[in-house]
Amino acid sequence: MSEIVVACAQQRITKDVEVNKSKALSLLKRAVQVNADLAILPEASNTGLHSENFLNVETAEDELNPVLRFSRGKDTLIVTGVVERDEELYNSVCLIYDGEIIGKYRKILPFPLTDEREHFTPGKELRVFDTPVGKIGVLVCYEIRFPELARELMKKGAEILAVPAEFPAVRIEHWRVLIRARAIENQFYVAAVNCVDEKGIYNGHSAIVDPYGKVLNEAGNLQELVFSKIDLSEVERARRNYPFLDDLKFIDSIK
């Protein structure tokens, strides 16, 4: 599959877990209506980063049960942030296809300026997932600040970098620059999905960026679905026409 439709489901996160799950499902239904091959929800789409919600968190399968049931029989790959408990508490991202979790990434770098490090056990592995819609790498929110992580995913073969996030409005210009920078320097697609909330602490600007750094579609500051058709063969074409990544071998040899 070369041409696919990517949908960014910019969800409004509240302190009410059931409301969050309902909003996530509503956005996914809209993604299926526009024939999205890939639909991405924000970080912690079930609980938000509201620590009072963490006490009752269950397994990823339990937390995502409505999404798993919805995805059965559909050709849409869903990437969703989820706070899950597996003995420890993790800030995770699950890849869901046809009713099953086919991949999972656990956020390696909890954000240092809030209480994330008090609650979440860090993940330990960067992975690229070979999915029905292409090779997808995942970073979560704060991790987009680290070019080393995105570069490692590029080296592992990522064609798309999915970035579920809860990135605050006060630093939203950082977000907009960083997601384009990660696309440009690695010559792959970036689909970055932020959330919004009632108080304007989070103000969206989810976006789909091509391997040249062009923003193909960008959301505003309300709950909405934005989508774009992308051509994964453009990743190889960009790297062939602009073979900048070939010079990494010289950089890697410098001590």
C-alpha positions in Angstrom: 0.0 0.0 0.0 1.6 3.2 -1.2 -1.1 5.8 -1.0 -3.0 6.0 2.3 -5.3 8.4 4.1 -4.0 9.6 7.5 -6.5 11.1 10.0 -5.5 13.1 13.1 -8.2 12.8 15.7 -7.8 15.9 17.8 -9.7 15.0 20.9 -11.0 17.2 23.7 -9.6 15.7 26.9 -11.6 16.1 30.1 -11.3 14.8 33.7 -14.2 12.4 33.0 -12.8 9.1 31.7 -16.1 7.9 30.2 -16.6 11.2 28.4 -13.0 10.8 27.0 -13.7 7.3 25.8 -16.9 8.5 24.1 -15.2 11.4 22.4 -12.4 9.1 21.1 -14.9 6.7 19.7 -16.8 9.5 18.0 -13.7 10.8 16.3 -12.7 7.3 15.1 -16.2 6.8 13.6 -15.6 10.0 11.6 -12.2 8.7 10.5 -13.8 5.6 9.1 -16.3 7.7 7.3 -13.6 9.5 5.4 -11.9 6.2 4.6 -8.9 6.7 6.8 -6.3 4.0 6.6 -4.6 5.3 9.7 -6.3 7.2 12.5 -4.3 8.6 15.4 -5.6 9.8 18.8 -3.7 11.9 21.4 -1.6 10.9 24.4 -3.5 9.4 27.3 -6.8 9.5 25.4 -8.6 7.6 28.2 -7.6 9.5 31.3 -5.8 12.5 30.2 -2.8 13.4 32.3 -5.1 13.8 35.3 -3.5 11.9 38.1 -6.7 11.5 40.0 -7.8 9.2 37.2 -4.8 6.9 37.4 -6.0 5.0 40.5 -8.6 3.0 38.7 -6.7 2.4 35.5 -6.8 -1.2 34.3 -5.0 -3.1 31.5 -4.7 -1.6 28.0 -7.2 -4.2 26.7 -9.7 -3.1 29.4 -9.1 0.6 28.9 -9.4 0.3 25.1 -12.3 -2.2 25.0 -14.7 0.2 23.1 -12.0 0.9 20.5 -11.1 -2.7 20.1 -14.7 -3.7 19.5 -15.2 -0.8 17.1 -12.2 -1.8 15.0 -13.3 -5.3 14.3 -13.8 -5.9 10.6 -12.5 -2.5 9.6 -9.4 -1.7 7.5 -8.3 1.3 9.6 -5.2 1.1 11.8 -5.7 3.0 15.0 -2.9 4.5 17.0 -4.0 5.7 20.4 -2.4 7.0 23.6 -3.6 5.1 26.7 -2.6 5.1 30.3 -2.5 1.4 31.3 -1.6 -0.7 34.3 0.6 -3.8 33.8 1.7 -4.2 37.4 3.3 -0.7 37.0 1.6 2.3 35.4 2.6 3.2 31.9 2.0 6.1 29.5 1.6 3.9 26.4 0.6 4.0 22.8 -1.3 1.0 21.3 -1.6 0.1 17.6 -5.0 -1.5 17.0 -6.1 -3.4 13.9 -9.2 -5.5 13.4 -10.0 -5.8 17.1 -6.5 -6.6 18.3 -3.6 -4.7 19.8 -0.9 -5.4 17.3 1.8 -3.2 18.8 2.6 -1.2 21.9 5.1 1.6 22.7 5.7 2.9 26.3 6.8 6.5 26.7 10.5 6.4 27.5 10.9 10.0 28.7 8.2 11.3 31.2 7.9 15.0 31.1 10.1 16.6 33.9 8.1 19.7 34.6 5.0 18.0 35.9 4.3 14.9 38.0 4.6 12.3 35.2 7.8 10.9 36.7 6.0 10.3 40.0 3.4 8.1 38.3 4.7 6.4 35.2 7.3 3.7 34.8 9.4 4.7 31.7 9.5 2.4 28.7 12.8 0.9 27.5 12.4 0.2 23.8 12.1 2.2 20.6 10.3 0.2 17.9 9.2 0.5 14.4 6.0 -1.4 13.8 5.4 -3.1 10.4 1.7 -2.6 10.0 -0.8 -3.0 7.2 -0.4 0.6 6.3 3.3 1.0 6.5 6.3 1.1 8.9 5.4 3.3 11.8 7.5 4.7 14.6 6.0 6.3 17.7 7.1 9.1 20.0 5.0 10.7 22.7 4.7 14.5 23.2 7.9 15.7 25.0 9.9 13.1 23.2 9.5 15.1 19.9 12.2 17.4 21.4 14.8 14.8 21.0 16.1 14.4 17.5 18.1 11.4 18.6 15.0 9.4 19.2 13.4 10.3 15.8 16.7 9.6 14.1 16.9 6.1 15.6 13.4 5.4 14.4 14.4 6.5 10.9 17.4 4.2 11.0 15.0 1.3 12.0 13.0 1.9 8.9 10.1 4.2 9.9 8.2 5.8 7.0 5.7 7.6 9.3 6.4 9.0 12.8 3.2 9.1 14.8 3.3 11.5 17.8 0.3 11.4 20.2 0.6 14.3 22.6 -0.8 16.6 25.2 1.4 19.6 24.3 0.5 22.8 26.1 -0.6 26.0 24.4 2.1 28.1 26.1 4.7 26.2 24.0 2.7 25.4 20.9 5.1 27.2 18.6 7.8 24.8 19.8 5.4 22.0 18.7 4.8 23.4 15.3 8.5 23.8 14.6 9.6 20.5 16.1 7.3 18.3 14.2 8.4 19.9 10.9 12.0 19.6 11.9 11.7 15.9 12.6 10.1 15.4 9.2 12.8 17.4 7.4 15.8 15.9 9.0 14.6 12.3 8.7 12.8 12.6 5.4 9.7 10.8 6.5 6.1 11.7 7.3 5.1 13.0 10.7 1.5 12.7 11.9 1.4 14.6 15.2 -1.8 14.6 17.2 -2.3 17.0 20.1 -5.4 17.4 22.3 -7.6 20.3 23.3 -9.4 21.1 26.5 -12.1 23.4 27.9 -9.6 25.8 29.5 -7.3 26.3 26.6 -4.3 24.8 28.4 -4.0 22.5 25.3 -4.9 24.1 22.0 -4.4 21.4 19.4 -2.6 22.3 16.1 -2.4 18.6 15.2 -0.7 18.3 11.8 0.4 16.0 9.0 3.8 16.9 7.6 5.4 15.4 4.5 9.1 14.3 4.1 10.0 17.8 2.8 8.6 19.6 5.9 5.4 20.8 4.1 2.3 20.8 6.3 -0.4 18.9 4.4 -3.1 19.7 6.9 -3.3 21.3 10.3 -6.0 21.5 12.9 -7.1 24.6 14.8 -7.8 24.8 18.5 -11.1 22.8 18.7 -11.9 19.1 18.8 -11.9 18.0 15.1 -10.6 15.5 12.6 -8.1 16.6 10.0 -6.8 14.2 7.3 -4.7 14.0 4.2 -3.8 11.5 1.6 -0.1 10.6 1.7 2.1 8.6 -0.7 4.7 6.5 1.2 6.8 6.1 -2.0 7.6 9.8 -1.5 9.8 8.8 1.5 12.1 6.9 -0.8 11.9 9.5 -3.5 12.8 12.4 -1.2 15.8 10.5 0.1 16.9 9.6 -3.4 16.5 13.2 -4.8 18.0 14.8 -1.7 20.5 12.1 -0.4 21.4 14.0 2.8 21.0 11.0 5.0 23.9 9.3 3.2 26.3 11.7 5.0 25.4 10.3 8.4 28.2 7.8 7.9 30.7 10.6 8.1 29.1 12.0 11.2 28.9 8.6 12.8 32.7 8.2 12.3 33.5 11.4 14.2 34.5 10.8 17.8 
